[in-house]
Amino acid sequence: MEAEKWGRRIRAYRKLKGFTQEGFAKQLNVSVSILGEIERGNRLPTRDLLYKVAKSLNISIAELTPPED
């Protein structure tokens, strides 16, 4: 459940900023399959990856963090 929330937010922000999955994965230095697993909620992103995602999207970690239920 937690992984799904992170994945949905990462995918939404990636699309909002105009990145393709392939281009974004390359910028993050991860494989497309790993990014896909994260976006589908099958894998939790590491803390390091979250910082890279936020920096690449020019947003804060707080903006990226899913809201608490």
Contact map, one row per residue, 1 for C-alpha under 8 A:
111110000000000000000000000000000000000010000000000000000000000000000
111111000000000000000000000000000000000010010000000000000000000000000
111111100000000000000000000000000000010011111000000000000000000000000
111111110000000000000000000000000000011111000000000000000000000000000
111111111000000000000000000000000000000010000000000000000000000001000
011111111100000000000000000000000000011010011000000000000000000111000
001111111110000000000000000000000000011110010000000000000000000000000
000111111111000000000000000000000000001110000000000000000000000000000
000011111111100000000000000000000000000000000000000000000000000111000
000001111111110000000000000000000000001000000000000010000000000100000
000000111111111000000000000000000000001000000000000000000000000000000
000000011111111100000000000000000000000000000000000000000000000000000
000000001111111110000000000000000000000000000000000000001000000000000
000000000111111111111001000000000000000000000000000000001000000000000
000000000011111111110000000000000000000000000000000000000000000000000
000000000001111111100000000000000000000000000000000000000000000000000
000000000000111111100000000000000000000000000000000000001000000000000
000000000000011111110000000000000000000000000000000000000000000000000
000000000000011111111011000000000000000000000000000000000000000000000
000000000000011001111111000000000000000000000000000000000000000000000
000000000000010000111111100000010011000000000000000000000000000000000
000000000000000000011111110000010000000000000000000000000000000000000
000000000000000000111111111000000000000000000000000000000000000000000
000000000000010000111111111100000000000000000000000000000000000000000
000000000000000000001111111111110010000000000000000000000000000000000
000000000000000000000111111111110000000000000000000000000000000000000
000000000000000000000011111111000000000000000000000000010000000000000
000000000000000000000001111111000000000000000000100110010000000000000
000000000000000000000000111111100000000000000000000000000000000000000
000000000000000000000000111111110110000000000000000000000000000000000
000000000000000000000000110011111110000000000000000000000000000000000
000000000000000000001100110001111111000000000000000000000000000000000
000000000000000000000000000000111111100000000000000000000000000000000
000000000000000000000000000001111111110000100000000000000000000000000
000000000000000000001000100001111111111000000000000000000000000000000
000000000000000000001000000000011111111100000000000000000000000000000
000000000000000000000000000000001111111111100000000000000000000000000
001101100000000000000000000000000111111111111000000000000000000000000
000101110110000000000000000000000011111111000000000000000000000000000
000100110000000000000000000000000001111111100000000000000000000000000
111111110000000000000000000000000000111111110000000000000000000000000
001100000000000000000000000000000000111111110000000000000000000000000
001000000000000000000000000000000100110111111000000000000000000000000
011001100000000000000000000000000000010011111100000000000000000000000
001001000000000000000000000000000000010000111110110000000000000000000
000000000000000000000000000000000000000000011111110000000000000000000
000000000000000000000000000000000000000000001111111000000000000000000
000000000000000000000000000000000000000000000111111100000000000000000
000000000000000000000000000100000000000000001111111110000000000000000
000000000000000000000000000000000000000000001111111111000000100000000
000000000000000000000000000000000000000000000011111111100000100000000
000000000000000000000000000100000000000000000001111111110000000000000
000000000100000000000000000100000000000000000000111111111000000000000
000000000000000000000000000000000000000000000000011111111111100100000
000000000000000000000000000000000000000000000000001111111111000000000
000000000000000000000000001100000000000000000000000111111110000000000
000000000000110010000000000000000000000000000000000011111110000000000
000000000000000000000000000000000000000000000000000001111111000000000
000000000000000000000000000000000000000000000000000001111111101100000
000000000000000000000000000000000000000000000000000001100111111100000
000000000000000000000000000000000000000000000000011001000011111110000
000000000000000000000000000000000000000000000000000000000001111110000
000000000000000000000000000000000000000000000000000000000011111111000
000001001100000000000000000000000000000000000000000001000011111111000
000001001000000000000000000000000000000000000000000000000000111111100
000011001000000000000000000000000000000000000000000000000000001111110
000000000000000000000000000000000000000000000000000000000000000011111
000000000000000000000000000000000000000000000000000000000000000001111
000000000000000000000000000000000000000000000000000000000000000000111
